[in-house]
Protein backbone atom coordinates (compact mmCIF):
# COMPACT_ATOMS: atom_id res chain seq x y z
CA UNK A 1 0.00 0.00 0.00
CA UNK A 2 1.40 3.40 -0.96
CA UNK A 3 2.04 6.06 1.64
CA UNK A 4 -0.71 8.69 1.90
CA UNK A 5 0.21 12.32 1.26
CA UNK A 6 -0.77 15.16 3.59
CA UNK A 7 -0.28 18.91 3.39
CA UNK A 8 2.11 20.60 5.83
CA UNK A 9 2.45 24.30 5.09
CA UNK A 10 5.86 24.80 6.71
CA UNK A 11 7.44 21.55 5.54
CA UNK A 12 10.46 23.47 4.23
CA UNK A 13 11.34 24.47 7.81
CA UNK A 14 11.28 20.88 9.12
CA UNK A 15 14.32 18.61 9.21
CA UNK A 16 14.92 14.93 9.98
CA UNK A 17 14.55 14.20 13.68
CA UNK A 18 11.75 16.71 14.16
CA UNK A 19 8.30 15.98 15.52
CA UNK A 20 5.34 17.65 13.80
CA UNK A 21 1.61 17.64 14.36
CA UNK A 22 -1.09 17.49 11.72
CA UNK A 23 -4.19 19.31 12.93
CA UNK A 24 -7.11 21.18 11.38
CA UNK A 25 -8.64 19.59 8.26
CA UNK A 26 -5.49 17.55 7.53
CA UNK A 27 -5.36 16.17 11.08
CA UNK A 28 -9.06 15.31 10.97
CA UNK A 29 -8.62 13.55 7.63
CA UNK A 30 -5.61 11.57 8.89
CA UNK A 31 -7.14 10.56 12.22
CA UNK A 32 -10.82 10.17 11.41
CA UNK A 33 -11.13 9.54 7.67
CA UNK A 34 -7.94 7.59 6.93
CA UNK A 35 -7.84 6.19 10.48
CA UNK A 36 -4.05 6.19 10.60
CA UNK A 37 -2.45 4.35 13.50
CA UNK A 38 0.88 4.61 15.33
CA UNK A 39 3.67 3.07 13.27
CA UNK A 40 2.16 3.85 9.89
CA UNK A 41 4.24 5.79 7.36
CA UNK A 42 3.14 8.88 5.46
CA UNK A 43 4.49 11.69 3.32
CA UNK A 44 4.16 15.36 4.21
CA UNK A 45 4.53 18.07 1.58
CA UNK A 46 4.05 21.79 1.17
CA UNK A 47 2.88 21.29 -2.42
CA UNK A 48 5.98 23.14 -3.65
CA UNK A 49 8.35 20.20 -3.90
CA UNK A 50 9.39 19.61 -0.28
CA UNK A 51 8.78 16.03 0.87
CA UNK A 52 9.05 14.73 4.44
CA UNK A 53 9.12 11.00 5.13
CA UNK A 54 7.36 10.52 8.46
CA UNK A 55 5.86 7.96 10.82
CA UNK A 56 2.80 8.32 13.00
CA UNK A 57 3.68 8.24 16.70
CA UNK A 58 0.38 9.29 18.27
CA UNK A 59 -3.22 9.71 17.13
CA UNK A 60 -5.75 12.01 18.79
CA UNK A 61 -9.37 12.70 17.97
CA UNK A 62 -8.59 15.33 15.31
CA UNK A 63 -4.81 15.42 15.15
CA UNK A 64 -1.87 13.16 14.38
CA UNK A 65 1.68 13.47 15.72
CA UNK A 66 4.48 12.38 13.41
CA UNK A 67 8.22 11.78 13.68
CA UNK A 68 10.14 12.97 10.64
CA UNK A 69 13.11 10.84 9.59
CA UNK A 70 13.84 12.04 6.07
CA UNK A 71 13.39 15.04 3.79
CA UNK A 72 14.12 15.97 0.21
CA UNK A 73 13.17 18.49 -2.45
CA UNK A 74 11.72 17.49 -5.80
CA UNK A 75 12.48 20.12 -8.43
CA UNK A 76 9.91 21.12 -10.97
CA UNK A 77 10.55 19.69 -14.46
CA UNK A 78 12.59 21.69 -16.95
CA UNK A 79 9.57 21.71 -19.27
CA UNK A 80 6.34 22.95 -17.70
CA UNK A 81 2.82 22.66 -19.07
CA UNK A 82 -0.10 25.05 -18.68
CA UNK A 83 -3.61 24.17 -19.78
CA UNK A 84 -6.02 27.03 -20.46
CA UNK A 85 -9.42 25.51 -19.71
CA UNK A 86 -12.63 27.20 -20.86
CA UNK A 87 -15.25 27.12 -18.11
CA UNK A 88 -17.41 24.00 -18.49
CA UNK A 89 -20.94 23.88 -17.21
CA UNK A 90 -21.90 22.31 -13.88
CA UNK A 91 -19.29 20.33 -11.98
CA UNK A 92 -17.34 19.42 -15.11
CA UNK A 93 -14.89 22.20 -14.29
CA UNK A 94 -13.73 20.40 -11.16
CA UNK A 95 -13.60 17.13 -13.11
CA UNK A 96 -11.33 18.75 -15.70
CA UNK A 97 -9.07 20.11 -12.94
CA UNK A 98 -8.86 16.70 -11.26
CA UNK A 99 -7.87 14.97 -14.49
CA UNK A 100 -5.31 17.63 -15.41
CA UNK A 101 -3.78 17.43 -11.94
CA UNK A 102 -3.56 13.66 -11.99
CA UNK A 103 -1.64 13.56 -15.28
CA UNK A 104 0.83 16.22 -14.09
CA UNK A 105 -0.11 19.66 -15.48
CA UNK A 106 1.78 22.51 -13.77
CA UNK A 107 -0.75 25.32 -14.14
CA UNK A 108 -4.45 25.54 -14.97
CA UNK A 109 -5.94 28.79 -16.27
CA UNK A 110 -9.74 29.15 -16.10
CA UNK A 111 -10.88 30.92 -19.25
CA UNK A 112 -14.09 32.87 -19.81
CA UNK A 113 -14.43 32.06 -23.51
CA UNK A 114 -17.07 33.57 -25.77
CA UNK A 115 -19.07 30.35 -26.03
CA UNK A 116 -18.94 29.29 -22.37
CA UNK A 117 -22.30 28.25 -20.94
CA UNK A 118 -20.94 28.93 -17.45
CA UNK A 119 -20.02 32.47 -16.44
CA UNK A 120 -18.00 33.62 -13.44
CA UNK A 121 -19.10 37.10 -12.41
CA UNK A 122 -18.80 39.13 -9.21
CA UNK A 123 -18.22 36.98 -6.13
CA UNK A 124 -18.38 33.85 -8.28
CA UNK A 125 -14.95 34.63 -9.74
CA UNK A 126 -13.06 33.94 -6.52
CA UNK A 127 -15.45 31.19 -5.41
CA UNK A 128 -14.98 29.41 -8.71
CA UNK A 129 -11.21 29.68 -8.54
CA UNK A 130 -11.21 28.44 -4.92
CA UNK A 131 -13.29 25.40 -5.92
CA UNK A 132 -10.89 24.61 -8.75
CA UNK A 133 -7.87 24.98 -6.45
CA UNK A 134 -9.51 22.70 -3.86
CA UNK A 135 -10.13 20.11 -6.58
CA UNK A 136 -6.48 20.39 -7.65
CA UNK A 137 -5.26 19.97 -4.07
CA UNK A 138 -7.39 16.89 -3.48
CA UNK A 139 -6.30 15.31 -6.76
CA UNK A 140 -2.63 16.15 -6.10
CA UNK A 141 -2.70 14.32 -2.77
CA UNK A 142 -4.56 11.37 -4.25
CA UNK A 143 -2.04 11.07 -7.09
CA UNK A 144 0.89 11.59 -4.66
CA UNK A 145 2.19 14.73 -6.32
CA UNK A 146 4.50 17.00 -4.30
CA UNK A 147 4.60 19.88 -6.78
CA UNK A 148 0.98 20.90 -6.94
CA UNK A 149 -0.56 22.78 -9.86
CA UNK A 150 -1.53 26.40 -9.50
CA UNK A 151 -4.98 27.58 -10.56
CA UNK A 152 -4.39 31.02 -12.07
CA UNK A 153 -6.86 33.92 -11.95
CA UNK A 154 -9.74 33.91 -14.44
CA UNK A 155 -8.55 34.95 -17.91
CA UNK A 156 -10.34 36.64 -20.79
CA UNK A 157 -9.35 35.88 -24.39
CA UNK A 158 -6.82 38.76 -24.73
CA UNK A 159 -5.04 37.47 -21.62
CA UNK A 160 -4.91 33.99 -23.13
CA UNK A 161 -3.35 35.48 -26.27
CA UNK A 162 -0.65 37.09 -24.12
CA UNK A 163 0.04 33.71 -22.49
CA UNK A 164 0.37 32.17 -25.95
CA UNK A 165 2.96 34.80 -26.91
CA UNK A 166 4.97 34.09 -23.76
CA UNK A 167 5.04 30.31 -24.30
CA UNK A 168 7.80 28.39 -26.06
CA UNK A 169 5.13 26.34 -27.84
CA UNK A 170 1.34 26.67 -27.84
CA UNK A 171 -1.46 24.58 -29.31
CA UNK A 172 -5.19 25.23 -29.55
CA UNK A 173 -7.45 22.17 -29.64
CA UNK A 174 -9.86 22.50 -32.56
CA UNK A 175 -11.89 19.76 -34.20
CA UNK A 176 -11.39 21.23 -37.69
CA UNK A 177 -7.60 21.56 -37.46
CA UNK A 178 -5.61 19.94 -40.28
CA UNK A 179 -2.79 18.78 -38.00
CA UNK A 180 -3.08 16.16 -35.27
CA UNK A 181 -1.15 16.78 -32.06
CA UNK A 182 0.48 13.35 -31.70
CA UNK A 183 2.41 13.29 -35.02
CA UNK A 184 3.36 16.93 -34.50
CA UNK A 185 4.98 16.00 -31.19
CA UNK A 186 6.66 12.97 -32.74
CA UNK A 187 8.15 15.26 -35.38
CA UNK A 188 9.93 17.29 -32.70
CA UNK A 189 7.53 20.18 -32.04
CA UNK A 190 7.95 19.82 -28.28
CA UNK A 191 10.86 21.85 -26.86
CA UNK A 192 13.22 20.12 -24.43
CA UNK A 193 12.79 22.86 -21.84
CA UNK A 194 10.79 26.00 -21.23
CA UNK A 195 7.04 26.40 -21.11
CA UNK A 196 4.30 24.95 -23.30
CA UNK A 197 0.62 25.80 -23.37
CA UNK A 198 -2.55 24.02 -24.51
CA UNK A 199 -5.87 25.86 -24.99
CA UNK A 200 -9.12 23.94 -24.53
CA UNK A 201 -12.36 25.50 -25.75
CA UNK A 202 -15.86 25.49 -24.31
CA UNK A 203 -18.76 23.11 -25.06
CA UNK A 204 -19.69 25.35 -27.98
CA UNK A 205 -16.14 25.39 -29.31
CA UNK A 206 -13.74 28.24 -29.97
CA UNK A 207 -15.07 31.18 -31.96
CA UNK A 208 -13.44 32.23 -35.21
CA UNK A 209 -12.40 35.50 -33.57
CA UNK A 210 -10.70 33.71 -30.68
CA UNK A 211 -8.98 31.23 -32.98
CA UNK A 212 -7.64 34.04 -35.18
CA UNK A 213 -6.42 35.92 -32.09
CA UNK A 214 -4.54 32.89 -30.76
CA UNK A 215 -3.05 32.00 -34.14
CA UNK A 216 -1.85 35.57 -34.54
CA UNK A 217 -0.17 35.25 -31.13
CA UNK A 218 1.69 32.12 -32.25
CA UNK A 219 -0.54 29.16 -31.38
CA UNK A 220 -1.04 26.21 -33.74
CA UNK A 221 -4.55 24.68 -34.09
CA UNK A 222 -4.45 20.90 -33.59
CA UNK A 223 -6.90 18.05 -33.22
CA UNK A 224 -6.55 15.00 -31.00
CA UNK A 225 -7.99 12.45 -33.40
CA UNK A 226 -11.06 11.62 -35.44
CA UNK A 227 -13.45 11.97 -32.52
CA UNK A 228 -14.42 15.03 -30.50
CA UNK A 229 -13.82 14.87 -26.75
CA UNK A 230 -15.73 16.78 -24.08
CA UNK A 231 -14.09 19.96 -22.86
CA UNK A 232 -13.65 18.32 -19.44
CA UNK A 233 -11.54 15.47 -20.85
CA UNK A 234 -9.88 17.00 -23.93
CA UNK A 235 -7.23 18.82 -21.90
CA UNK A 236 -6.28 15.65 -20.06
CA UNK A 237 -5.87 13.77 -23.36
CA UNK A 238 -3.68 16.51 -24.82
CA UNK A 239 -1.64 16.81 -21.63
CA UNK A 240 -1.04 13.05 -21.65
CA UNK A 241 0.36 13.21 -25.18
CA UNK A 242 2.69 16.06 -24.19
CA UNK A 243 3.83 14.79 -20.79
CA UNK A 244 4.46 11.25 -22.02
CA UNK A 245 7.39 12.75 -23.95
CA UNK A 246 8.90 14.56 -20.96
CA UNK A 247 10.83 13.79 -17.79
CA UNK A 248 7.63 14.29 -15.78
CA UNK A 249 6.56 10.75 -16.60
CA UNK A 250 10.04 9.29 -16.21
CA UNK A 251 9.94 8.63 -12.47
CA UNK A 252 7.54 8.35 -9.56
CA UNK A 253 7.60 8.09 -5.77
CA UNK A 254 8.44 4.59 -4.62
CA UNK A 255 6.99 2.86 -1.54
CA UNK A 256 9.59 4.50 0.72
CA UNK A 257 8.98 7.96 -0.71
CA UNK A 258 12.09 7.89 -2.91
CA UNK A 259 12.11 8.16 -6.66
CA UNK A 260 11.90 4.92 -8.61
CA UNK A 261 11.79 4.25 -12.32
C-alpha positions as CSV (number, residue, x, y, z in Angstrom):
1,X,0.0,0.0,0.0
2,X,1.4,3.4,-1.0
3,X,2.0,6.1,1.6
4,X,-0.7,8.7,1.9
5,X,0.2,12.3,1.3
6,X,-0.8,15.2,3.6
7,X,-0.3,18.9,3.4
8,X,2.1,20.6,5.8
9,X,2.5,24.3,5.1
10,X,5.9,24.8,6.7
11,X,7.4,21.6,5.5
12,X,10.5,23.5,4.2
13,X,11.3,24.5,7.8
14,X,11.3,20.9,9.1
15,X,14.3,18.6,9.2
16,X,14.9,14.9,10.0
17,X,14.6,14.2,13.7
18,X,11.7,16.7,14.2
19,X,8.3,16.0,15.5
20,X,5.3,17.7,13.8
21,X,1.6,17.6,14.4
22,X,-1.1,17.5,11.7
23,X,-4.2,19.3,12.9
24,X,-7.1,21.2,11.4
25,X,-8.6,19.6,8.3
26,X,-5.5,17.6,7.5
27,X,-5.4,16.2,11.1
28,X,-9.1,15.3,11.0
29,X,-8.6,13.6,7.6
30,X,-5.6,11.6,8.9
31,X,-7.1,10.6,12.2
32,X,-10.8,10.2,11.4
33,X,-11.1,9.5,7.7
34,X,-7.9,7.6,6.9
35,X,-7.8,6.2,10.5
36,X,-4.0,6.2,10.6
37,X,-2.5,4.4,13.5
38,X,0.9,4.6,15.3
39,X,3.7,3.1,13.3
40,X,2.2,3.8,9.9
41,X,4.2,5.8,7.4
42,X,3.1,8.9,5.5
43,X,4.5,11.7,3.3
44,X,4.2,15.4,4.2
45,X,4.5,18.1,1.6
46,X,4.0,21.8,1.2
47,X,2.9,21.3,-2.4
48,X,6.0,23.1,-3.6
49,X,8.4,20.2,-3.9
50,X,9.4,19.6,-0.3
51,X,8.8,16.0,0.9
52,X,9.1,14.7,4.4
53,X,9.1,11.0,5.1
54,X,7.4,10.5,8.5
55,X,5.9,8.0,10.8
56,X,2.8,8.3,13.0
57,X,3.7,8.2,16.7
58,X,0.4,9.3,18.3
59,X,-3.2,9.7,17.1
60,X,-5.7,12.0,18.8
61,X,-9.4,12.7,18.0
62,X,-8.6,15.3,15.3
63,X,-4.8,15.4,15.1
64,X,-1.9,13.2,14.4
65,X,1.7,13.5,15.7
66,X,4.5,12.4,13.4
67,X,8.2,11.8,13.7
68,X,10.1,13.0,10.6
69,X,13.1,10.8,9.6
70,X,13.8,12.0,6.1
71,X,13.4,15.0,3.8
72,X,14.1,16.0,0.2
73,X,13.2,18.5,-2.4
74,X,11.7,17.5,-5.8
75,X,12.5,20.1,-8.4
76,X,9.9,21.1,-11.0
77,X,10.6,19.7,-14.5
78,X,12.6,21.7,-17.0
79,X,9.6,21.7,-19.3
80,X,6.3,22.9,-17.7
81,X,2.8,22.7,-19.1
82,X,-0.1,25.1,-18.7
83,X,-3.6,24.2,-19.8
84,X,-6.0,27.0,-20.5
85,X,-9.4,25.5,-19.7
86,X,-12.6,27.2,-20.9
87,X,-15.2,27.1,-18.1
88,X,-17.4,24.0,-18.5
89,X,-20.9,23.9,-17.2
90,X,-21.9,22.3,-13.9
91,X,-19.3,20.3,-12.0
92,X,-17.3,19.4,-15.1
93,X,-14.9,22.2,-14.3
94,X,-13.7,20.4,-11.2
95,X,-13.6,17.1,-13.1
96,X,-11.3,18.7,-15.7
97,X,-9.1,20.1,-12.9
98,X,-8.9,16.7,-11.3
99,X,-7.9,15.0,-14.5
100,X,-5.3,17.6,-15.4
101,X,-3.8,17.4,-11.9
102,X,-3.6,13.7,-12.0
103,X,-1.6,13.6,-15.3
104,X,0.8,16.2,-14.1
105,X,-0.1,19.7,-15.5
106,X,1.8,22.5,-13.8
107,X,-0.8,25.3,-14.1
108,X,-4.5,25.5,-15.0
109,X,-5.9,28.8,-16.3
110,X,-9.7,29.1,-16.1
111,X,-10.9,30.9,-19.3
112,X,-14.1,32.9,-19.8
113,X,-14.4,32.1,-23.5
114,X,-17.1,33.6,-25.8
115,X,-19.1,30.3,-26.0
116,X,-18.9,29.3,-22.4
117,X,-22.3,28.3,-20.9
118,X,-20.9,28.9,-17.5
119,X,-20.0,32.5,-16.4
120,X,-18.0,33.6,-13.4
121,X,-19.1,37.1,-12.4
122,X,-18.8,39.1,-9.2
123,X,-18.2,37.0,-6.1
124,X,-18.4,33.9,-8.3
125,X,-15.0,34.6,-9.7
126,X,-13.1,33.9,-6.5
127,X,-15.4,31.2,-5.4
128,X,-15.0,29.4,-8.7
129,X,-11.2,29.7,-8.5
130,X,-11.2,28.4,-4.9
131,X,-13.3,25.4,-5.9
132,X,-10.9,24.6,-8.7
133,X,-7.9,25.0,-6.4
134,X,-9.5,22.7,-3.9
135,X,-10.1,20.1,-6.6
136,X,-6.5,20.4,-7.7
137,X,-5.3,20.0,-4.1
138,X,-7.4,16.9,-3.5
139,X,-6.3,15.3,-6.8
140,X,-2.6,16.2,-6.1
141,X,-2.7,14.3,-2.8
142,X,-4.6,11.4,-4.3
143,X,-2.0,11.1,-7.1
144,X,0.9,11.6,-4.7
145,X,2.2,14.7,-6.3
146,X,4.5,17.0,-4.3
147,X,4.6,19.9,-6.8
148,X,1.0,20.9,-6.9
149,X,-0.6,22.8,-9.9
150,X,-1.5,26.4,-9.5
151,X,-5.0,27.6,-10.6
152,X,-4.4,31.0,-12.1
153,X,-6.9,33.9,-11.9
154,X,-9.7,33.9,-14.4
155,X,-8.6,34.9,-17.9
156,X,-10.3,36.6,-20.8
157,X,-9.3,35.9,-24.4
158,X,-6.8,38.8,-24.7
159,X,-5.0,37.5,-21.6
160,X,-4.9,34.0,-23.1
161,X,-3.3,35.5,-26.3
162,X,-0.7,37.1,-24.1
163,X,0.0,33.7,-22.5
164,X,0.4,32.2,-26.0
165,X,3.0,34.8,-26.9
166,X,5.0,34.1,-23.8
167,X,5.0,30.3,-24.3
168,X,7.8,28.4,-26.1
169,X,5.1,26.3,-27.8
170,X,1.3,26.7,-27.8
171,X,-1.5,24.6,-29.3
172,X,-5.2,25.2,-29.5
173,X,-7.4,22.2,-29.6
174,X,-9.9,22.5,-32.6
175,X,-11.9,19.8,-34.2
176,X,-11.4,21.2,-37.7
177,X,-7.6,21.6,-37.5
178,X,-5.6,19.9,-40.3
179,X,-2.8,18.8,-38.0
180,X,-3.1,16.2,-35.3
181,X,-1.2,16.8,-32.1
182,X,0.5,13.4,-31.7
183,X,2.4,13.3,-35.0
184,X,3.4,16.9,-34.5
185,X,5.0,16.0,-31.2
186,X,6.7,13.0,-32.7
187,X,8.1,15.3,-35.4
188,X,9.9,17.3,-32.7
189,X,7.5,20.2,-32.0
190,X,7.9,19.8,-28.3
191,X,10.9,21.9,-26.9
192,X,13.2,20.1,-24.4
193,X,12.8,22.9,-21.8
194,X,10.8,26.0,-21.2
195,X,7.0,26.4,-21.1
196,X,4.3,25.0,-23.3
197,X,0.6,25.8,-23.4
198,X,-2.5,24.0,-24.5
199,X,-5.9,25.9,-25.0
200,X,-9.1,23.9,-24.5
201,X,-12.4,25.5,-25.7
202,X,-15.9,25.5,-24.3
203,X,-18.8,23.1,-25.1
204,X,-19.7,25.4,-28.0
205,X,-16.1,25.4,-29.3
206,X,-13.7,28.2,-30.0
207,X,-15.1,31.2,-32.0
208,X,-13.4,32.2,-35.2
209,X,-12.4,35.5,-33.6
210,X,-10.7,33.7,-30.7
211,X,-9.0,31.2,-33.0
212,X,-7.6,34.0,-35.2
213,X,-6.4,35.9,-32.1
214,X,-4.5,32.9,-30.8
215,X,-3.1,32.0,-34.1
216,X,-1.9,35.6,-34.5
217,X,-0.2,35.3,-31.1
218,X,1.7,32.1,-32.3
219,X,-0.5,29.2,-31.4
220,X,-1.0,26.2,-33.7
221,X,-4.5,24.7,-34.1
222,X,-4.4,20.9,-33.6
223,X,-6.9,18.0,-33.2
224,X,-6.5,15.0,-31.0
225,X,-8.0,12.4,-33.4
226,X,-11.1,11.6,-35.4
227,X,-13.5,12.0,-32.5
228,X,-14.4,15.0,-30.5
229,X,-13.8,14.9,-26.7
230,X,-15.7,16.8,-24.1
231,X,-14.1,20.0,-22.9
232,X,-13.7,18.3,-19.4
233,X,-11.5,15.5,-20.9
234,X,-9.9,17.0,-23.9
235,X,-7.2,18.8,-21.9
236,X,-6.3,15.6,-20.1
237,X,-5.9,13.8,-23.4
238,X,-3.7,16.5,-24.8
239,X,-1.6,16.8,-21.6
240,X,-1.0,13.1,-21.7
241,X,0.4,13.2,-25.2
242,X,2.7,16.1,-24.2
243,X,3.8,14.8,-20.8
244,X,4.5,11.2,-22.0
245,X,7.4,12.8,-23.9
246,X,8.9,14.6,-21.0
247,X,10.8,13.8,-17.8
248,X,7.6,14.3,-15.8
249,X,6.6,10.7,-16.6
250,X,10.0,9.3,-16.2
251,X,9.9,8.6,-12.5
252,X,7.5,8.3,-9.6
253,X,7.6,8.1,-5.8
254,X,8.4,4.6,-4.6
255,X,7.0,2.9,-1.5
256,X,9.6,4.5,0.7
257,X,9.0,8.0,-0.7
258,X,12.1,7.9,-2.9
259,X,12.1,8.2,-6.7
260,X,11.9,4.9,-8.6
261,X,11.8,4.3,-12.3
